[in-house]
Every structure is written in structure tokens, then in C-alpha cells.
């Protein structure tokens, strides 16, 4: 835990509506059921329903190049050969050229305008169906063509994948019934692979995300395909020292099949983990974000459709979650594309003399107007979503009438960290 402490210290208009429909709408609005609008100008902290992917599938990978999201592959011979491009601004899809080898559950990322599809399980093409692949397939969106890179040393599926500069880190995953802790690094410039320090906890279906010079490996299944072994473990890899830090705050909802279900969004590097499969064997619509600088998790509005093993693309301050299984591993697959618009959020901790202050009220004001209040938890942590971006004042009365305050600017759709201390 001392390692953890040291690290934390440094870092649309309807004119007429038929009567029956009106009654139906009133019935919905009279309950607490959320209403998810179609594509349009999103409201902070809400989900919208976007145009569905042309094919329903789980086991896809997704990544964005600019404002275009590429959803590639899936757990069927048809879906596996799909390379679908989603234009987030036009809310429309275009099907592009198929990869040479059609796979499910690959590691998919983009670097310098190119899309890399690494490994995965063969579904069709020049490969043996059902086997994990070592291929690195590179897609050029500009020319709509594919090429091949150097094979990954350890063939696998459902690995965590993330990028640091021009280097792609492939972490964990599985082959047959073996779960890996292997970390291999692909130099996209040199077209070569090297090995890095193995992850402390072997797992597959984990999410990996890069924050600065550190990589966070979150969740997954400890045993291949076994939802009973879903974990919320968070481990951090320091790229500069090629070493791992353990003992970080665990994800509140333990789950796997999140390897392409989330990422870095909303400014200041919170790591989102969305959906997945829990220890009950069911898909979840959990939406939780880890704030590395505070080593703390915040709950975000739940995704409309519970699912896992889908893909996520991030454009601006929106996370688009595409496809997936309900629950994963069954014939219930979806082509849903649902987008979360980042909230205007302030989070932090309250402390006195270096110690956290629990159950103290944190008030947020906009000039003389009180916007809201919240209590700190047992670790002195608080978070609150605000209706609009802007300049706000935070205050907390800690003890003996001592009040600490701070003024903070919240940019649109951003999580801002602001701690209060005395």
C-alpha cells in the first residue's frame, strides 16, 4: 500500500400525437423508467440510442480514427468478416473491406491513422476455425486496404490492449483453456515485438487503458471463460520501470468480457468500464469510472442495454458502445449502438492534517446559488455531477467550524479533480 500512496501523491419537435401514443408516453413518464432519445444533441450525463451496426454480434473489436469508429469482427463467420465504419457526426454506417482473416475477440486499436487487429479466434478465411491467431492485420481507412504485420509471439483472444506513443501493449487473454498474464509490446514503427514484465494476476476479458506513462489492467476472468472467476482487480504497469503495482481500489462490479467495453474519456483520464459479464453469469449494464489520481471509482448512469463482449469507440466526450452479447456466450446478440455523453463532474477528497474526513458535507455553488450537496464517504471521497459547465465554488466545514473552499472551472463533459484540505 505504501507504493500506492506514493504514486497518488504525484499524479427533437412533436406537433400531434395519437391519443393511444399520448397515454403510453404519459405512462412511461409517470414512472422512474429512463427515456433514451435518438441521435441528436446529447444531454450531459445521459445515454442516447444511435444507428445500429449493420450486423449483430458479440466478440467484436472497435476503435476510432478521428470521428469514425471501426467495428471489426465478431463471433460468427458472417460477423467476423465485417469491417463497419460508423460516422459519429452523421450517425450512419458504411461497410468496408473485410480483413484477410476473419476473427472474433481480437485486440483492436488505432495508431497514427491505421487500425490494428491483433490475434483473436478464427471464424473464417485462411485459418483453422476455432483456433487463436497470432496475426497482426493492419487496416488503412484512407485506401480501404489491409496489410499484415509481424505475428504476435503468443496467439490469444480477449486480451486487453492499449497504446502508448507508437507502441501497442497486448495484455493477458486466453488460448484454449489457458489464461495468460503475458504482456507483449508491438512497435508499430519497427514492426517488431518485445516482452514486458508479466501481469501479476493472469486473466482474460480485461480492459487495459493508458494514463500518462502508466497502464491500468482492470477486471476480467481469472479462468478462461469462467464467469464465476470474474474479478474487479486493478493492477498498474509502470512503463518506465517495467514493473507492476498492486493493491489498488477494486472495480465495484467484478466482471469480465470488458476487454473492448470502455476506455479513457471525459477529460482528466478517468477509465470507463461499461457492461460485461458478472459472477452471476448475466450481462450487466454497469458503468463505472476509475480516477487514477485518486485511486477511486465513481458510478456513472447505467447503459440502457445490458451486454458484454461488445466494442467501444470514443469520439469527443461520447463513448459509443456497439454490439455485444446478452448474456455473453449465448445466441442473444445485439447490434445496438448506445452513446454516453460525459457529465460535468467534480470529484475529490476532503482531508484535515493529512487524514481523510468522512461524512462531511461538500456544497457546490454557482455564485450565490447553491447547486447541490453531497457527503464524503468513509475515505473522505466525494463526487457530484453538475447541470452545466462553468465556474463553481466548493466548500466543506470540516471540524470546529473550520471551512475549506475552492473555486473550480468545469469544462463541458469533463471530470475535474478538486480536493479540499486543511
Sine and cosine of phi, psi and omega as CSV:
sin_phi,cos_phi,sin_psi,cos_psi,sin_omega,cos_omega
0.00,0.00,-0.44,0.90,0.02,-1.00
-0.89,0.45,-0.56,0.83,0.05,-1.00
-0.88,0.48,-0.66,0.75,-0.01,-1.00
-0.90,0.44,-0.71,0.71,-0.02,-1.00
-0.89,0.45,-0.65,0.76,0.01,-1.00
-0.90,0.44,-0.67,0.74,-0.01,-1.00
-0.91,0.41,-0.66,0.75,-0.05,-1.00
-0.90,0.43,-0.50,0.87,-0.02,-1.00
-0.94,0.33,-0.33,0.94,-0.04,-1.00
-0.96,-0.28,0.01,1.00,-0.11,-0.99
-0.94,-0.35,0.00,0.00,0.00,0.00
0.00,0.00,-0.21,-0.98,-0.05,-1.00
-0.80,-0.60,0.66,-0.75,0.03,-1.00
-0.96,-0.26,0.87,-0.50,-0.05,-1.00
-1.00,0.06,-0.72,0.70,0.03,-1.00
-0.74,-0.68,0.58,-0.82,0.02,-1.00
-0.71,-0.71,0.80,-0.60,0.04,-1.00
-0.81,0.59,0.49,-0.87,-0.09,-1.00
-0.83,0.55,-0.71,0.71,-0.04,-1.00
-0.88,0.47,-0.68,0.74,0.01,-1.00
-0.91,0.42,-0.62,0.78,0.04,-1.00
-0.86,0.51,-0.70,0.71,0.01,-1.00
-0.90,0.44,-0.63,0.78,0.01,-1.00
-0.90,0.44,-0.67,0.74,0.02,-1.00
-0.90,0.44,-0.66,0.75,0.03,-1.00
-0.89,0.46,-0.61,0.79,0.02,-1.00
-0.89,0.45,-0.65,0.76,0.01,-1.00
-0.92,0.39,-0.73,0.68,-0.08,-1.00
-0.94,0.34,-0.29,0.96,0.01,-1.00
-1.00,0.09,-0.03,1.00,0.04,-1.00
-0.94,-0.35,-0.04,-1.00,0.04,-1.00
-1.00,-0.04,0.15,0.99,0.00,-1.00
-0.91,0.42,0.74,-0.67,0.04,-1.00
-0.95,0.32,0.53,-0.85,0.07,-1.00
-0.93,-0.37,0.81,-0.59,-0.07,-1.00
-0.95,-0.32,0.95,-0.31,-0.04,-1.00
-0.94,0.33,0.28,-0.96,0.07,-1.00
-0.98,0.20,-0.04,-1.00,-0.07,-1.00
-0.83,0.56,0.66,-0.75,0.00,-1.00
0.19,-0.98,-0.36,-0.93,0.04,-1.00
-0.96,0.28,0.92,-0.39,-0.08,-1.00
-0.96,0.27,0.43,-0.90,0.07,-1.00
-0.99,-0.15,0.68,-0.74,-0.04,-1.00
-0.79,0.61,0.73,-0.69,0.07,-1.00
0.97,0.25,0.36,0.93,-0.01,-1.00
-0.80,-0.59,0.28,-0.96,0.07,-1.00
-0.98,-0.21,0.58,-0.81,0.12,-0.99
-0.82,-0.57,0.42,-0.91,0.04,-1.00
-1.00,-0.09,0.87,-0.49,-0.04,-1.00
-0.96,-0.29,0.07,-1.00,0.02,-1.00
-0.87,0.49,0.73,-0.68,-0.05,-1.00
-0.96,0.28,0.49,-0.87,0.10,-0.99
-0.88,0.48,0.55,-0.84,-0.02,-1.00
-0.85,0.53,-0.41,0.91,-0.02,-1.00
-0.77,-0.64,0.64,-0.77,0.06,-1.00
-1.00,0.08,0.70,-0.71,-0.01,-1.00
-0.19,-0.98,0.43,-0.90,0.28,-0.96
-0.93,-0.38,0.19,-0.98,0.02,-1.00
0.97,0.23,0.42,0.91,0.09,-1.00
-1.00,-0.02,0.20,-0.98,0.19,-0.98
-0.87,-0.50,0.40,-0.91,-0.01,-1.00
-0.54,-0.84,0.51,-0.86,0.09,-1.00
-0.33,-0.94,0.35,-0.94,0.00,-1.00
-0.92,-0.40,0.56,-0.83,0.18,-0.98
-0.85,-0.52,0.96,-0.29,-0.16,-0.99
0.90,0.44,-0.77,-0.64,-0.01,-1.00
-0.99,-0.11,0.22,0.98,0.06,-1.00
-0.96,-0.29,0.78,-0.63,0.03,-1.00
-0.97,-0.24,0.76,-0.64,0.05,-1.00
-0.97,-0.23,0.86,-0.51,0.07,-1.00
-0.96,-0.29,0.88,-0.47,-0.18,-0.98
-0.79,-0.61,0.74,-0.68,0.13,-0.99
0.99,0.12,-0.10,-0.99,-0.01,-1.00
0.43,-0.90,0.20,-0.98,-0.12,-0.99
-1.00,0.09,0.82,0.57,0.18,-0.98
-0.27,-0.96,0.40,-0.92,-0.04,-1.00
-0.87,0.49,-0.55,0.84,0.01,-1.00
-0.96,0.28,-0.79,0.61,-0.05,-1.00
-0.90,0.44,-0.61,0.80,-0.07,-1.00
-0.87,0.49,-0.47,0.88,-0.01,-1.00
-1.00,-0.04,0.07,1.00,0.00,-1.00
-1.00,0.04,0.71,-0.70,0.14,-0.99
-0.79,-0.62,0.99,-0.14,-0.14,-0.99
-0.93,-0.36,0.75,-0.66,-0.03,-1.00
-0.96,-0.29,0.83,-0.56,0.00,-1.00
-0.97,-0.26,0.86,-0.52,0.07,-1.00
-1.00,0.01,0.96,-0.27,-0.10,-0.99
-0.91,0.42,-0.53,0.85,-0.01,-1.00
-0.96,0.27,-0.58,0.82,0.00,-1.00
-1.00,-0.06,-0.18,0.98,-0.04,-1.00
0.82,0.58,0.78,0.63,-0.04,-1.00
-0.60,-0.80,0.39,-0.92,-0.04,-1.00
-0.91,-0.42,0.52,-0.85,0.14,-0.99
-0.71,-0.71,0.73,-0.69,0.02,-1.00
-1.00,0.01,0.79,-0.62,-0.06,-1.00
-0.97,-0.26,-0.07,-1.00,-0.05,-1.00
-0.90,0.43,0.60,-0.80,-0.04,-1.00
-0.97,0.26,0.49,-0.87,0.08,-1.00
-0.94,0.35,0.43,-0.90,0.04,-1.00
-0.86,0.51,-0.65,0.76,0.02,-1.00
-0.89,-0.46,0.85,-0.52,-0.10,-0.99
-1.00,-0.03,0.87,-0.49,-0.14,-0.99
-0.79,-0.61,0.32,-0.95,0.16,-0.99
-0.93,-0.38,0.50,-0.87,0.10,-0.99
0.83,0.56,0.68,0.73,0.08,-1.00
-0.99,0.15,0.18,-0.98,0.18,-0.98
-1.00,-0.05,0.85,-0.52,-0.09,-1.00
-0.82,-0.58,0.82,-0.57,0.05,-1.00
-0.58,-0.82,0.21,-0.98,0.09,-1.00
-0.85,-0.53,0.60,-0.80,0.05,-1.00
-0.62,-0.78,0.82,-0.57,0.08,-1.00
0.79,0.61,0.66,0.75,0.08,-1.00
1.00,0.10,-0.02,1.00,0.05,-1.00
-0.94,-0.34,0.51,-0.86,0.01,-1.00
-0.96,-0.27,0.79,-0.62,-0.01,-1.00
-0.95,-0.33,0.80,-0.60,0.04,-1.00
-0.91,-0.42,0.95,-0.30,-0.16,-0.99
-0.93,-0.37,0.81,-0.59,0.06,-1.00
0.91,0.42,-0.59,-0.80,-0.08,-1.00
0.99,-0.13,0.11,-0.99,-0.03,-1.00
-0.98,-0.20,0.77,-0.64,-0.04,-1.00
-0.88,0.48,0.78,-0.62,0.10,-1.00
-0.90,-0.44,-0.48,0.88,0.00,-1.00
-0.22,-0.98,0.31,-0.95,0.03,-1.00
0.97,-0.26,-0.32,-0.95,-0.06,-1.00
-0.99,0.16,0.90,0.44,-0.01,-1.00
-0.35,-0.94,0.22,-0.97,0.03,-1.00
-1.00,0.04,0.89,-0.45,-0.07,-1.00
-0.83,0.55,0.73,-0.68,0.04,-1.00
1.00,-0.04,-0.03,1.00,-0.01,-1.00
-0.97,-0.23,0.56,-0.83,0.04,-1.00
-0.96,0.27,0.65,-0.76,-0.12,-0.99
-0.98,-0.20,0.42,-0.91,0.09,-1.00
-0.95,-0.30,0.12,0.99,-0.13,-0.99
-0.96,0.28,0.53,-0.85,0.17,-0.98
-0.89,-0.46,0.95,-0.30,-0.02,-1.00
-0.97,-0.23,0.77,-0.64,-0.11,-0.99
-0.89,-0.45,0.85,-0.52,-0.03,-1.00
-0.96,-0.27,0.74,-0.67,0.05,-1.00
-0.96,-0.26,0.97,-0.25,-0.03,-1.00
-0.88,0.48,-0.48,0.88,-0.03,-1.00
-0.92,0.39,-0.66,0.75,-0.03,-1.00
-0.97,-0.23,-0.11,0.99,-0.05,-1.00
0.82,0.57,0.71,0.71,-0.01,-1.00
-0.77,-0.64,0.32,-0.95,0.00,-1.00
-0.89,-0.46,0.50,-0.87,0.15,-0.99
-0.63,-0.78,0.09,-1.00,-0.04,-1.00
-0.89,-0.46,0.61,-0.80,0.09,-1.00
-0.96,-0.29,-0.04,-1.00,0.03,-1.00
-0.91,0.41,0.69,-0.73,-0.01,-1.00
-0.87,0.50,0.57,-0.82,0.12,-0.99
-0.96,0.29,0.68,-0.73,-0.05,-1.00
-0.86,0.52,-0.62,0.78,-0.04,-1.00
-0.94,-0.35,0.98,-0.22,0.03,-1.00
-0.89,0.46,0.65,-0.76,-0.02,-1.00
-0.17,-0.99,0.22,-0.98,0.06,-1.00
-0.82,-0.58,0.29,-0.96,0.09,-1.00
0.77,0.63,0.69,0.73,0.09,-1.00
-1.00,0.03,0.38,-0.92,0.19,-0.98
-0.98,0.19,0.57,-0.82,-0.02,-1.00
-0.60,-0.80,0.65,-0.76,0.01,-1.00
-0.42,-0.91,0.21,-0.98,-0.10,-1.00
-0.83,-0.56,0.64,-0.77,0.16,-0.99
-0.74,-0.68,0.90,-0.43,-0.13,-0.99
0.83,0.56,-0.83,-0.55,0.00,-1.00
-0.98,-0.18,0.23,0.97,-0.03,-1.00
-0.98,-0.22,0.71,-0.71,0.04,-1.00
-0.97,-0.26,0.84,-0.55,0.04,-1.00
-0.98,-0.18,0.84,-0.54,0.05,-1.00
-0.94,-0.34,0.87,-0.50,-0.22,-0.97
-0.82,-0.58,0.79,-0.61,0.05,-1.00
0.91,0.41,-0.51,-0.86,-0.06,-1.00
0.96,-0.28,-0.17,-0.99,0.00,-1.00
-0.53,-0.85,0.36,-0.93,0.16,-0.99
-0.61,-0.79,0.79,-0.61,-0.10,-1.00
0.83,0.56,-0.89,-0.46,0.00,-1.00
-0.94,-0.33,0.21,0.98,-0.05,-1.00
-0.99,-0.16,0.78,-0.62,0.07,-1.00
-0.99,-0.14,0.67,-0.74,-0.12,-0.99
-0.96,-0.29,0.47,-0.89,0.24,-0.97
-0.92,-0.40,0.20,0.98,-0.08,-1.00
-0.92,0.39,0.69,-0.72,0.10,-1.00
-0.86,-0.52,0.86,-0.50,0.03,-1.00
-0.80,-0.60,0.60,-0.80,-0.18,-0.98
-0.86,-0.51,0.81,-0.58,-0.02,-1.00
-0.97,-0.25,0.85,-0.53,0.07,-1.00
-1.00,0.05,0.95,-0.31,-0.08,-1.00
-0.94,0.34,-0.33,0.94,0.04,-1.00
-0.99,0.14,-0.73,0.69,-0.04,-1.00
-1.00,0.05,-0.18,0.98,-0.04,-1.00
0.82,0.57,0.77,0.64,-0.03,-1.00
-0.59,-0.81,0.34,-0.94,-0.05,-1.00
-0.90,-0.43,0.56,-0.83,0.18,-0.98
-0.72,-0.70,0.27,-0.96,0.04,-1.00
-0.98,-0.19,0.51,-0.86,0.08,-1.00
-0.85,-0.53,0.12,-0.99,-0.01,-1.00
-0.83,0.55,0.72,-0.69,-0.02,-1.00
-0.91,0.42,0.53,-0.85,0.04,-1.00
-0.92,0.38,0.67,-0.74,-0.04,-1.00
-0.85,0.53,-0.66,0.75,-0.05,-1.00
-0.94,-0.34,0.94,-0.33,0.04,-1.00
-0.89,0.45,0.72,-0.69,0.00,-1.00
-0.22,-0.98,0.30,-0.95,0.07,-1.00
-0.75,-0.66,0.32,-0.95,-0.05,-1.00
0.94,0.33,0.44,0.90,-0.01,-1.00
-1.00,-0.07,0.37,-0.93,0.11,-0.99
-0.99,-0.13,0.67,-0.74,0.10,-0.99
-0.85,-0.53,0.63,-0.78,-0.02,-1.00
-0.52,-0.86,0.60,-0.80,-0.03,-1.00
-0.98,-0.19,0.78,-0.62,0.10,-0.99
-0.81,-0.59,0.94,-0.35,-0.07,-1.00
0.89,0.46,-0.82,-0.57,0.03,-1.00
-0.98,-0.22,0.41,0.91,-0.02,-1.00
-0.78,-0.63,0.52,-0.85,0.01,-1.00
-0.88,-0.48,0.73,-0.68,0.03,-1.00
-0.96,-0.30,0.82,-0.58,0.02,-1.00
-0.96,-0.29,0.89,-0.46,-0.23,-0.97
-0.80,-0.61,0.74,-0.67,0.13,-0.99
0.94,0.35,-0.33,-0.94,0.00,-1.00
0.93,-0.36,0.00,-1.00,0.09,-1.00
-0.96,-0.27,0.75,-0.66,0.04,-1.00
-0.96,0.30,-0.53,0.85,0.09,-1.00
-0.92,-0.39,0.66,-0.75,-0.14,-0.99
-0.82,0.57,0.87,-0.50,0.08,-1.00
0.94,0.35,0.12,0.99,-0.07,-1.00
-0.98,-0.18,0.98,-0.19,-0.06,-1.00
-0.90,0.43,-0.34,0.94,0.03,-1.00
-0.91,0.40,-0.29,0.96,-0.01,-1.00
-0.97,-0.24,0.33,0.94,0.06,-1.00
-0.85,0.53,0.65,-0.76,-0.05,-1.00
-0.76,-0.65,0.36,-0.93,0.10,-1.00
-0.94,-0.35,0.26,0.96,-0.10,-1.00
-0.88,0.47,0.62,-0.78,0.07,-1.00
-0.84,-0.54,0.85,-0.53,0.05,-1.00
-0.80,-0.60,0.59,-0.81,-0.12,-0.99
-0.89,-0.45,0.77,-0.64,0.02,-1.00
-0.96,-0.27,0.83,-0.55,0.05,-1.00
-1.00,-0.01,0.93,-0.35,-0.08,-1.00
-0.90,0.44,-0.63,0.77,-0.08,-1.00
-0.92,0.40,-0.54,0.84,-0.03,-1.00
-0.96,-0.28,-0.04,1.00,-0.03,-1.00
0.79,0.61,0.74,0.67,-0.02,-1.00
-0.64,-0.77,0.31,-0.95,-0.06,-1.00
-0.92,-0.39,0.54,-0.84,0.11,-0.99
-0.91,-0.42,0.74,-0.68,0.02,-1.00
-0.90,-0.43,0.01,-1.00,0.06,-1.00
0.99,0.11,0.23,0.97,0.01,-1.00
-0.98,0.21,0.30,-0.96,-0.02,-1.00
-0.86,0.51,0.80,-0.60,-0.06,-1.00
-0.97,0.23,0.48,-0.88,0.07,-1.00
-0.88,0.48,0.75,-0.66,-0.07,-1.00
-0.84,0.55,-0.65,0.76,-0.01,-1.00
-0.96,-0.28,0.98,-0.21,0.01,-1.00
-0.90,0.44,0.74,-0.67,-0.05,-1.00
-0.22,-0.98,0.38,-0.93,0.10,-1.00
-0.85,-0.53,-0.18,-0.98,-0.09,-1.00
0.83,0.56,0.61,0.79,0.04,-1.00
-0.92,-0.39,0.22,0.98,-0.10,-0.99
-0.85,0.53,-0.43,0.90,0.07,-1.00
-0.79,-0.61,0.49,0.87,-0.10,-1.00
-0.88,-0.47,0.94,0.35,0.04,-1.00
0.57,-0.82,-0.30,-0.95,-0.01,-1.00
0.51,-0.86,-0.17,-0.98,-0.03,-1.00
-1.00,0.09,0.81,-0.59,0.02,-1.00
-0.43,-0.90,0.16,-0.99,0.14,-0.99
0.95,0.32,0.35,0.94,0.07,-1.00
0.95,0.33,0.41,-0.91,0.02,-1.00
0.84,0.54,0.35,0.94,0.24,-0.97
0.91,0.42,0.53,0.85,0.18,-0.98
-0.92,0.38,0.64,-0.77,0.00,-1.00
-0.99,-0.15,0.91,-0.41,0.00,-1.00
-1.00,0.04,0.70,-0.71,0.16,-0.99
-0.82,-0.58,0.88,-0.48,-0.17,-0.99
-0.84,-0.54,0.71,-0.70,0.04,-1.00
0.92,0.38,-0.44,-0.90,-0.03,-1.00
0.92,-0.38,-0.11,-0.99,0.01,-1.00
-0.86,-0.52,0.79,-0.61,-0.06,-1.00
-1.00,-0.06,-0.01,-1.00,0.00,-1.00
-0.91,0.42,-0.23,0.97,0.07,-1.00
-0.98,0.20,-0.22,0.98,-0.07,-1.00
1.00,0.00,-0.06,1.00,-0.03,-1.00
-0.99,-0.14,0.45,-0.90,0.10,-1.00
-0.96,0.30,0.48,-0.88,0.01,-1.00
-0.85,-0.52,0.38,-0.92,0.12,-0.99
-0.94,-0.35,0.37,0.93,0.02,-1.00
-0.85,0.53,0.58,-0.81,0.04,-1.00
-0.67,-0.74,0.98,-0.21,-0.08,-1.00
-0.79,-0.61,0.58,-0.82,-0.05,-1.00
-0.80,-0.60,0.73,-0.68,0.01,-1.00
-0.99,-0.14,0.77,-0.64,0.04,-1.00
-0.97,-0.23,0.98,-0.21,-0.11,-0.99
-0.85,0.53,-0.66,0.75,-0.07,-1.00
-0.91,0.42,-0.36,0.93,0.02,-1.00
-0.95,-0.32,-0.10,1.00,-0.09,-1.00
0.76,0.65,0.77,0.64,-0.08,-1.00
-0.59,-0.81,0.46,-0.89,0.01,-1.00
-0.95,-0.30,0.59,-0.81,0.14,-0.99
-0.83,-0.56,0.59,-0.81,0.05,-1.00
-1.00,0.09,0.70,-0.71,0.05,-1.00
-0.92,-0.39,0.30,-0.95,0.01,-1.00
-0.81,0.59,0.69,-0.72,-0.10,-1.00
-0.93,0.37,0.55,-0.84,0.07,-1.00
-0.91,0.41,0.66,-0.75,-0.03,-1.00
-0.84,0.54,-0.70,0.71,-0.08,-1.00
-0.95,-0.32,0.91,-0.41,0.03,-1.00
-0.92,0.39,0.76,-0.65,-0.03,-1.00
-0.17,-0.99,0.30,-0.95,0.10,-1.00
-0.65,-0.76,0.12,-0.99,0.07,-1.00
0.88,0.47,0.53,0.85,0.09,-1.00
-0.98,-0.19,-0.35,-0.94,0.01,-1.00
-0.73,-0.68,0.39,-0.92,-0.01,-1.00
-0.74,-0.67,0.70,-0.71,0.18,-0.98
-0.85,-0.53,0.58,-0.82,-0.05,-1.00
-0.88,-0.48,0.87,-0.49,0.01,-1.00
-0.82,-0.57,0.89,-0.45,-0.06,-1.00
0.87,0.49,-0.80,-0.60,0.00,-1.00
-0.97,-0.26,0.52,0.86,0.07,-1.00
-0.83,-0.55,0.67,-0.74,0.12,-0.99
-0.96,-0.28,0.86,-0.50,0.01,-1.00
-0.98,-0.18,0.89,-0.45,0.00,-1.00
-0.97,-0.24,0.85,-0.53,-0.21,-0.98
-0.86,-0.51,0.76,-0.65,0.09,-1.00
0.91,0.42,-0.26,-0.97,0.00,-1.00
0.83,-0.56,0.05,-1.00,0.00,-1.00
-0.90,-0.43,0.45,-0.89,-0.08,-1.00
-0.67,-0.74,1.00,0.01,-0.21,0.98
-0.98,0.22,0.20,-0.98,0.03,-1.00
-0.84,0.54,0.52,-0.85,0.07,-1.00
1.00,0.04,0.08,1.00,0.04,-1.00
-0.89,-0.45,-0.03,-1.00,0.02,-1.00
-0.99,0.15,-0.06,1.00,0.00,-1.00
-1.00,0.10,1.00,0.03,0.01,-1.00
-0.90,-0.43,0.31,-0.95,-0.10,-0.99
-0.72,-0.70,0.35,-0.94,0.13,-0.99
-0.93,-0.37,0.18,0.98,-0.05,-1.00
-0.81,0.58,0.58,-0.81,0.07,-1.00
-0.75,-0.66,0.96,-0.27,-0.06,-1.00
-0.87,-0.50,0.67,-0.74,-0.11,-0.99
-0.87,-0.48,0.74,-0.68,0.08,-1.00
-0.98,-0.20,0.80,-0.60,0.07,-1.00
-1.00,-0.07,0.84,-0.54,-0.04,-1.00
-0.81,0.59,0.60,-0.80,0.06,-1.00
-0.99,0.14,0.24,-0.97,0.21,-0.98
-1.00,-0.06,0.97,-0.26,-0.21,-0.98
-0.79,-0.61,0.64,-0.77,0.18,-0.98
-0.86,-0.51,0.69,-0.73,-0.03,-1.00
-0.59,-0.81,0.42,-0.91,0.02,-1.00
0.08,-1.00,-0.27,-0.96,0.07,-1.00
-0.75,-0.66,0.36,-0.93,0.03,-1.00
-0.90,-0.43,0.77,-0.63,-0.04,-1.00
-0.61,-0.79,0.37,-0.93,0.09,-1.00
-0.68,-0.73,0.79,-0.61,-0.04,-1.00
0.79,0.61,0.59,0.80,0.06,-1.00
0.99,0.15,0.03,1.00,-0.01,-1.00
-0.94,-0.34,0.64,-0.77,0.01,-1.00
-0.91,0.42,0.59,-0.81,0.03,-1.00
-0.93,-0.36,0.92,-0.39,-0.05,-1.00
-1.00,-0.03,0.35,-0.94,0.09,-1.00
0.80,0.60,0.60,0.80,0.09,-1.00
-0.94,-0.33,0.57,-0.82,-0.08,-1.00
-0.99,0.11,0.78,-0.63,0.11,-0.99
-0.95,-0.31,0.85,-0.52,-0.01,-1.00
-0.97,-0.26,0.61,-0.79,0.03,-1.00
-0.86,-0.51,0.81,-0.59,-0.04,-1.00
-0.81,-0.59,0.45,-0.89,0.12,-0.99
-0.88,-0.48,1.00,-0.10,-0.17,-0.99
0.91,0.42,-0.76,-0.65,0.00,-1.00
-0.99,0.14,-0.08,1.00,-0.09,-1.00
-1.00,-0.03,0.85,-0.53,0.08,-1.00
-0.97,0.26,0.84,-0.55,-0.01,-1.00
-1.00,-0.01,-0.66,0.76,-0.02,-1.00
-0.02,-1.00,0.19,-0.98,0.02,-1.00
-0.69,-0.72,0.45,-0.89,0.09,-1.00
-0.46,-0.89,0.39,-0.92,0.02,-1.00
-0.99,-0.17,0.57,-0.82,0.12,-0.99
-0.96,0.29,0.44,-0.90,0.02,-1.00
-1.00,0.04,-0.20,-0.98,-0.08,-1.00
-0.90,0.44,-0.31,0.95,0.01,-1.00
-0.97,-0.23,0.21,0.98,0.02,-1.00
0.98,0.20,0.20,0.98,-0.08,-1.00
-1.00,-0.01,0.57,-0.82,0.09,-1.00
-0.64,-0.77,0.41,-0.91,0.21,-0.98
-0.48,-0.88,0.57,-0.82,-0.02,-1.00
-0.52,-0.85,0.70,-0.72,0.04,-1.00
-1.00,-0.05,0.66,-0.76,-0.07,-1.00
-0.93,-0.37,0.50,-0.87,-0.11,-0.99
-0.93,0.37,-0.40,0.91,-0.06,-1.00
-0.43,-0.90,0.37,-0.93,0.12,-0.99
-0.92,0.39,0.29,-0.96,0.02,-1.00
0.48,-0.88,-0.18,-0.98,0.01,-1.00
-0.98,-0.18,0.80,-0.60,-0.07,-1.00
-0.78,-0.63,0.40,-0.92,0.10,-0.99
-0.94,-0.35,0.76,-0.65,0.06,-1.00
-0.96,-0.29,0.62,-0.78,0.07,-1.00
-0.53,-0.85,0.50,-0.87,0.05,-1.00
-0.53,-0.85,0.73,-0.68,0.09,-1.00
-1.00,-0.06,0.92,-0.39,-0.17,-0.98
-1.00,0.09,-0.87,0.49,-0.04,-1.00
-0.28,-0.96,0.49,-0.87,0.02,-1.00
0.79,0.62,0.58,0.81,0.05,-1.00
0.97,0.24,0.08,1.00,0.00,-1.00
-0.97,0.25,0.85,-0.53,0.00,-1.00
-0.93,-0.38,0.73,-0.68,0.10,-1.00
-0.91,-0.41,0.57,-0.82,-0.05,-1.00
-0.56,-0.83,0.25,-0.97,0.04,-1.00
-0.38,-0.93,0.53,-0.85,0.10,-0.99
-0.98,-0.22,0.73,-0.69,-0.09,-1.00
-0.68,-0.74,0.65,-0.76,0.07,-1.00
-0.99,-0.15,0.81,-0.59,0.02,-1.00
-0.96,-0.29,0.97,-0.24,0.08,-1.00
-0.91,0.41,0.34,-0.94,0.00,-1.00
-0.84,0.55,0.77,-0.64,0.08,-1.00
0.86,0.51,0.68,0.74,-0.07,-1.00
-0.78,-0.62,0.63,-0.78,0.17,-0.98
-1.00,-0.04,0.89,-0.46,-0.01,-1.00
-0.94,-0.34,0.72,-0.70,0.02,-1.00
-1.00,-0.09,0.83,-0.55,0.05,-1.00
-0.62,-0.78,0.94,-0.34,0.03,-1.00
-1.00,-0.10,0.42,-0.91,0.01,-1.00
-0.85,-0.52,0.79,-0.62,-0.04,-1.00
-0.59,-0.81,0.42,-0.91,0.04,-1.00
-0.70,-0.71,0.00,0.00,0.00,0.00
